[in-house]
């Protein structure tokens, strides 16, 4: 049981996304032919050193090297902006999406709870361009009703430039 819970239930032949007491009961019934109650399943999980934790998303597309490079470049840019009186806006598409949101997951004590995350289809999200200046707190946004394109990016940057004074 301890080894099985460290992988997805699919690896044990159970078609569920995450381990919970019902999946444990199914696993025990399939492997040993025993029907357990909810409390017995929870007791077994705790005895094996498995705890219930809220997972952190493990972003499958993230790059640590690109993140470090950005932080170094931003430090230089911020000094330059302060010297010239310019404002720095962070601009990107902002998406409200139907994505994985697991409230809790059974994992071994001391191990992180992680849930894989992917980007949903266009029809499953609302998209906006948004920009924020961290120094002043200024925010600008524009709703996007279709896919983000070069034209929609230019339209948002023109909107931002038209409403922002100075460099």
Beta strands, then each sheet from edge to edge (+ up, - down):
strand 1: 50-53
strand 2: 56-59
strand 3: 89-97
strand 4: 105-108
strand 5: 114-117
strand 6: 125-133
strand 7: 139-144
sheet 1: 1+ 4-
sheet 2: 2+ 5+
sheet 3: 3+ 6- 7+
end
